[in-house]
């Protein structure tokens, strides 16, 4: 039971740091996301303190709102509360830490791929300025929801195989 309280506490702390903390506290997600976007798209970003990463040529701004912190928290809570109870090991805190790390990497991948696809779509199709923000947000919703479903499905399969091997 203690581990679940600890998980909620960690998620709440991350949310509070994101909401009220300095910009530097979210660089642990923004830096790797930006590096992946740079590698895949072949563009360079410049970091501006308190603003984020900007590529002026392509008008790309990776900022606090692009960090995916809420998604990170959702993935961490989803896999923790959906699968931690299936762990027979007494050291559930260690498993929760592993879930935290896995959620971090899933967030990096989901976020980078979301930004890359949004960039490609927004630069391929011309949108009325009125719909550009809506399109950007729609891409985010589709990507994050898809990654949540895929993550849950993969964890279900992993734990299903684990259950079968213990029978």
C-alpha positions in Angstrom: 0.0 0.0 0.0 2.9 2.4 0.8 4.3 2.1 -2.7 1.0 3.4 -4.2 1.1 6.5 -1.9 4.7 7.0 -2.9 3.7 6.8 -6.6 1.0 9.4 -6.2 3.4 11.6 -4.3 6.0 11.4 -7.0 3.5 12.2 -9.7 2.2 15.2 -7.7 5.7 16.5 -7.2 6.5 16.2 -10.9 3.3 18.1 -11.7 4.1 20.8 -9.1 7.7 21.2 -10.4 6.4 21.5 -13.9 3.7 24.0 -13.0 5.6 26.2 -10.6 9.3 25.4 -11.0 11.9 27.0 -13.1 12.2 26.1 -16.7 15.5 24.3 -16.1 13.6 21.6 -14.2 11.9 20.3 -17.3 15.1 20.2 -19.4 15.4 16.5 -18.5 12.6 15.9 -21.0 13.1 18.7 -23.4 16.8 18.2 -24.1 16.5 14.5 -25.3 13.4 15.3 -27.2 15.1 18.2 -29.0 18.1 16.1 -29.8 16.0 13.4 -31.4 14.1 16.0 -33.4 17.4 17.5 -34.5 18.7 14.1 -35.7 15.6 13.0 -37.5 14.8 16.3 -39.2 18.4 17.5 -39.7 17.8 20.9 -38.2 19.5 22.7 -35.3 17.8 24.3 -32.4 19.1 27.1 -30.2 18.3 27.1 -26.5 16.9 30.3 -24.9 16.8 30.4 -21.2 13.3 30.3 -19.9 11.8 30.0 -23.4 12.9 26.7 -24.8 14.5 25.4 -28.0 13.9 27.4 -31.2 14.6 26.9 -34.8 13.9 30.2 -36.4 14.2 29.0 -40.0 11.4 26.5 -39.7 9.5 28.4 -36.9 9.7 25.4 -34.5 9.5 26.2 -30.8 9.9 23.4 -28.3 8.9 24.8 -25.0 7.3 24.0 -21.6 4.0 23.1 -23.3 5.8 20.6 -25.5 7.5 18.8 -22.7 4.9 16.0 -22.4 5.0 16.1 -18.6 1.3 15.4 -18.3 1.8 12.4 -20.6 4.7 11.2 -18.6 2.6 11.4 -15.4 -0.2 9.5 -17.1 2.0 6.7 -18.4 3.7 6.3 -15.0 0.4 6.2 -13.2 -1.3 3.9 -15.8 1.4 1.3 -15.7 1.9 1.5 -12.0 -1.8 1.2 -11.0 -2.6 -1.3 -13.8 0.3 -3.7 -13.3 2.2 -3.2 -10.1 -0.3 -5.4 -8.2 0.6 -8.3 -10.4 4.2 -8.3 -9.1 4.7 -11.1 -6.7 8.1 -9.7 -5.6 8.1 -8.0 -2.2 10.2 -5.1 -3.5 7.4 -3.3 -5.4 9.3 0.0 -4.9 12.0 -1.2 -7.2 9.5 -2.2 -9.8 7.8 1.2 -9.5 11.2 2.8 -10.1 11.5 0.7 -13.3 8.0 1.8 -14.3 9.1 5.4 -13.8 12.1 5.0 -16.0 10.1 3.1 -18.7 7.5 5.9 -18.6 10.3 8.5 -19.1 11.6 6.8 -22.2 8.1 6.2 -23.6 7.5 9.9 -23.1 10.7 10.9 -24.9 9.8 8.7 -27.9 6.2 9.7 -28.0 7.0 13.4 -27.7 9.8 13.4 -30.3 7.7 11.5 -32.8 4.7 13.8 -32.2 6.8 16.9 -32.8 8.4 15.4 -35.9 5.1 14.3 -37.5 3.5 17.7 -36.6 6.4 19.4 -38.3 6.1 17.3 -41.4 2.3 17.7 -41.6 2.4 21.4 -40.9 5.1 22.0 -43.6 3.4 19.7 -46.2 -0.1 21.0 -45.9 -1.0 24.6 -45.8 -3.5 25.4 -43.1 -5.5 28.5 -42.4 -3.9 30.2 -39.3 -7.3 29.7 -37.6 -6.9 25.9 -37.9 -3.1 25.6 -37.4 -3.3 25.5 -33.6 -6.3 23.0 -33.7 -4.3 20.8 -36.1 -1.3 20.9 -33.8 -3.3 20.0 -30.8 -5.2 17.2 -32.7 -1.9 15.6 -33.7 -0.9 15.7 -30.0 -4.1 14.0 -28.9 -3.9 11.3 -31.5 -0.2 10.6 -30.7 -0.5 10.6 -27.0 -3.7 8.5 -26.9 -2.2 6.0 -29.4 1.0 5.7 -27.3 -1.1 5.1 -24.1 -3.1 2.3 -25.8 0.1 0.7 -27.3 1.9 1.0 -23.9 -1.1 -0.6 -22.1 -1.4 -3.4 -24.7 2.4 -4.2 -24.5 2.4 -4.2 -20.7 -0.7 -6.5 -20.8 1.1 -8.9 -23.1 4.2 -8.9 -21.0 2.3 -9.5 -17.8 0.1 -12.1 -19.4 3.1 -14.1 -20.5 4.5 -13.7 -16.9 1.2 -15.0 -15.5 1.3 -18.0 -17.9 4.8 -18.9 -16.9 3.9 -19.0 -13.2 0.9 -21.4 -13.7 
